[in-house]
């Protein structure tokens, strides 16, 4: 197949979940198919051009759109579509989509991420799929339920309403909608019964993320696992991650420290917000925000925590920690979409007391943590290779192109 991939962010470097998913799926798919890339790119992203050309047959880069957060929210408040869609509107990107599609050389277009879907709705004759990844209406509904004040509640309410309408109206214009988990597929189907989302699961590179090679641990400042340390990884300007970091630092860590006085919390992630920096007022909370490789920080910590209370989709950070053989404590929401068994591959806790108790228990019983970590690594190896996602994606793309060829598509 000749595939045009339209992405909101350059697949390299691998800085977040969207880039990871796009790169790992399409770098493998490119071994059997001809893939052209059209994406927004920053000045730093352009340094990746040689590496991108090794994967993609064509690379078309559009300068990324930059607006301040205040501009984003102001524009979003006046728009009928969510701000995260409005902020991606760009005349140059629209022109490039039109130019490339007018050539007629692509069998199918794959739109990576909901934010880019609007660029393709005006091409009913073109075979196309949208990778929504997550049901964002589900994310904002959950955020609304967790809001701490009236301002947050109003903000998440309007995002929930706009996102639900956007997903229902736009995704139905595509031949297929793709998501990362059954939970996201069910949530989308509930709000738009005509949708039949296909699940293309996330994966993890088990060669890159593997248990404690000494060379990696030694990259850290002390060279050994830090006793009684708990690590959380994520982009630190993403609201669900900010909430999770605050929740652990403010509500869980003090309970852990009562039993383990030397307990510390290590946050690893780029672009932290002021709220994240404010957590550093506690002497046992640490931030590592200029990190190219998360592995040394995870491997040097005693326990990986994922205290997410808001969100949707499958959490790559959890799969990566499991692949590295780290004992894990997570919320039920963080495990959503994963075939894990609480108490077998990880511990699950949904309130601060239970979460703290689980953290303390893993430190005090390292043998129990090691056994769970071994089972978790085995599960990742068996169920969460990227190849499974590639096979599901390839089958979906082939199905759509075949239907278009024989005139079955209704999109």
N, C-alpha and C positions, 0 to 999 in steps of 0.2 A: 504493500500500500504506500501511496504518497500522502503523507500526513502533514498538515500545517498545525503546529502547536502555538497557541496564543496564550501568553503568560503575563501575569502582573509584575513578576519579579524575575530577574535573571536566575537561572537554576544554579549558577555558581557565583560566589562561594556558598557553601552549605550553612547558612546562618539561621534558618528557621524551618519549621515544619513544611511550609509550602514549597520552599526550594528543595528540601530533602525529597519530598514525594515526587516532584516533577523530575528531578535529576535521576533518581534511582529507577523510576519507571521507564523513562524515555531513553536513558543511556543503554538500558538492556533491550528495549524495543528497537532501537536503532541498529542493532546487530542483524535484524531481519527485515527492516522497513526503512524507507527513505523519509526522513523527518526534517522539516524546515521549522526554524524557531523565529517567532516574532514576539518581542518582549520589551517592556520598559527596562531601562538600565541606568544606573548611576555612573558617575565618572569612575569610581573604583571598580564597578562591575565590568567596565570595558576592558580592564586589565585581564579579564578571563577569556577574551576573544579567542586566543589560540587554543585554549582547552575546549571551548565550545565548538570550534570548528572540527575538532576530532570526533565529536559526537553527532553534530547536526550537518546535514548537507547544505543548508542555507542558514545564515544567521542575520537577522534584521533587528537592529537595536534602535529604540526610540527613547530620547532623553526622558528620565522619570519626571513625573509631575510633582512639584513640591508646593505644599501649602502648610501654614501653621495650623496647630490644633484649633486655635480660635477660629480661623477661616473655615476649617473643615466643619466645625459644629454650626457656625453661622450659615454656611451654605446648605448644610444638611437640614437645618431647622426650617428653611424656606422651601425645601424640595419635597416632592411626593415620594422620592426614592431615598433609601438610606444614605447617610453621609459617606460611607465607605465605597459606595458605588459612584456617587456624584464626584468624589475626589479623583476618580480615575478617568474622568472625561477629558479627552485630549484630541484636538483636531488632527494632529499628526498621526496618532495611532489609528484614528478612523480612516484617514487617507491611505495608510499602509495596508490596512485590512482590505479596503476596496481595490487597491492596486494589485495585491497578490491574488485575490480571488478572481479578479477579471482575467487573469492569465489562464484560468481553467485547468491548471495542472495538478490540482490537489483532489484526491479521492475523498478526503474527509478532513474536517477541522476539529481539533480537540481544544476546547477552551478550558484552561486551567484556572479555577477559582471563580466564585460567583461574581466578583467585582468586574470581570471582563466580559460577562455574558451579553451585556447590552450591545457590544460591538457586532454581534452576529445575528441579532434577531431580525434584522432587515434583509436577510438572505435566505428566504424560504426554499429556494432551489438547491441550496448547498447542504450536503450531508454534514452533520455536526453533532458533537456531544459536548456536554458541559460537566466538568468535574467540580461539583459543589463542595466536595470534601465533607463538610459538616452541614447539618441543618441549623442555620444561624438563627432562625426564629426560635428554635429550642434553646439556644444559648442565651438569647436576650430575655426569653420568658423566665429562665432560671436566674438571670442577673436581676430582673425585676423583683423576684421573690426574695433575693438576698440584699436588696438595696438598703442602705443604712439611714437614708434621710429622704425627704420629699423631693429634693432636686434630683437625686439619683433615680428615684422611682419614676418621676416624670420622664427623664431622659430614656431610661430603659423601656418604658411603656411605649413611647413613640417609635423607638427602634424596633421593638417587637411587632408593632402593628405594621410599620412600613416594610419590614423584612418579610413578614408572612405574605403580604400582598405581592411583593417583588418576586419571591420564590414561586408563588402560584402562577403569576402572570408570565414570567420570563422563562422558567425552566420548561414549560410546556411547549415552547417554540423550538425546542431541540429534539432530535431523534431519540436521544437517551440522556438521562441525568445519572451521574455517578456519585457515589458517596463512599465513605471509608468503613461504615459499620451498619449492621442491621438496625440498630437503634435510630440512626439518622435516617435510614430509608423509611422506617415506620413513621417517624415524626413528619417527614415530608409528605408521605402518602396520606396521613391523617388530615393535613391541611389542604391537600390537592389530590383528591382520589384518582384523577386521570393520570397522575404520575406513577411510573413503575420503576423507581430508582434501582440501578445495578450496584452491587457492592464490589468495590475494588479495594482490597485491604492494604493498609500500610505494612511495611516490613522493617527489618533492621539488618544491617550489614554485620553478620556475626563474626566475620574475620577482623573487622575494624574494632567492634565493641566486644571485647572478650575479657575473661577474668584476669585480674591483677598481674600483668607482666611487670616484673620488678623495674624495668627501665622506665616505664611510664610513671609508676609511683614515685620514683626518684626525681622526676621533674619538679616535684613540689618543693616547698621550702624546707621540710624536715626529712623527707625521704621515707616516712612511715605513715601507716594509718593513724589518724588523729583520734585518740580515745574519746568516747562519748560524743562524737561529732555527727551531725545530721545535715544532709545536703539536699538542696532543692535546685533544679535547673529549669530555666525558661527565659524567654525574652521578657525583660523586666519593664516594658511599657505596655504590655498586653494585660488588659484589666483582670481577666481571670487569674493570671500569674501573680499580679500585684496583690489581689485579694488573698491568694493562697499564702504568699510570703508573710503578709501582715497577720493572717490567722495563726500561722505557726509561731511567729515571733512573739506575738502579743498574748495569745491564749493557750498555746500548747507548751511552748518552751519553758515558761515559768513552772509549770507542773512537772515537767521532766527534770528541771534543775533542782526541784525539791528533793528528788530521789538521787539525782546524779549532779552534784554541785559543779562539776567541771564541764557540764553539757554545753555545747556550742552549736550554733546554726549557721550554715554556710550557704549563701545565695549565690548562684552562678548564672550570669546572664547579661546580655548587652542592654544598652539604652534604659537604665533604671530611671524611674520617675522620682519626684521629690518625696513621695510617700515611702518609697523603698529606701531612699537615703535616710529618711527620718528614723527608720528602724535601727540604724547603726548607733543610736543613742544608748542602746544596751550594749554593755561591754562583751557579751557573749554572742553577738550577732555580727557576721562578717559578710562582705560583698566582694565578689570577683567579677568585675564588669568588662574587663578588657581581655577576653579569653578566646583564643583561636581553637583550642582543643579542650573539651570539657572532661575528657577521660581521666586525667590525673586528679582532678578535684573530686570526681565521683569515687574513684578507686581509693583515695586517701581518707574518705569518710567512712564511719562505722555503719551508718544506715542511710538509705535513700528514702526521702519522704516526698509524697505527692498529695498535699492536703487541699486539692482543688474542690471548690464548692460551686463553681460556675463554669460552664463550658459545654462543649458537644464534641463528638468525634473521638477518634482514637489518639491517645497521647504517646507520641514517639518517645518522649523522655522516659516513660515508664518501660517501654520495650528495651530501650538502650541500657537502662540500669539493670534490668533482668538479664540481658545478654552479658553484662559485665560481672554477673555473679554477686550482685549486692543484695543483701536483705532489704525488703521494701515494706513500708507502711503507706497505705493510700486510702483515699475515700472511695466509696462505692462509685461515685461519679467519675473519678479518675480511671477506674477500671472498666468503664462502660465500653462495650464493643470488643473486649478482650476475653478470651476463653480461659480465664484464670479461676482457680478454686481458692476462696479465702481459707487461710490456715494451711494451705498446701504450697502454693508458689509465692504467696505474700500474705501480709496481714491487712485486714480492712477495718477501718474505724471511721465513724461518722460524727462523733462529737469530741470535744477537746479532751475530756477525761479519758475516754477509751483510746484516743490517738496517743496521748501521753503514756498511758499504761503499756500500749503495744511497743512504743519506742524504747521504754525502759526495759521491757521484757527481752527484747532482742539484744540489747547491750549486755544484760545480765546472763543471758543464755546464748552465747555465741554459737554453740553447737546447733541449736534450733534454727538460728538464722542461716547458718551454713547449709543445713539440709534443705531449707526452703529455697535458698539461692540456687542450689544445684538443680532442683526440680524446675525452677523458673528458667534457667539457662536451657535445659532440655526442651521445655515447652516452646521457647523462642526458636530454637533450631528446627523443631518439627513443624510449627504452625505459622511462623512469621518471617519466612524468607521473602525477599522482594520478588522472587520468581513467581510465587503464587499470585501476587498482584499483577505482574506483567501478563500472565496467562489469562487472567480475568479481563484485563483491559484489552488485550489483543482480540479476544473472542467477541467483546462488545463492539469494537471498531469494525471487525470483519462482518459481524451481523448487520450493522447499520449500512455498510457499503453494499452488501448483498441486497438488502431490502430496497435501497435506492435504485440499484441497478434493475431490479424487476418491477419497480414502481409501487412498492407496498407502503412506503413511508407516508405518514400523515402530517409530519412536521412542516 
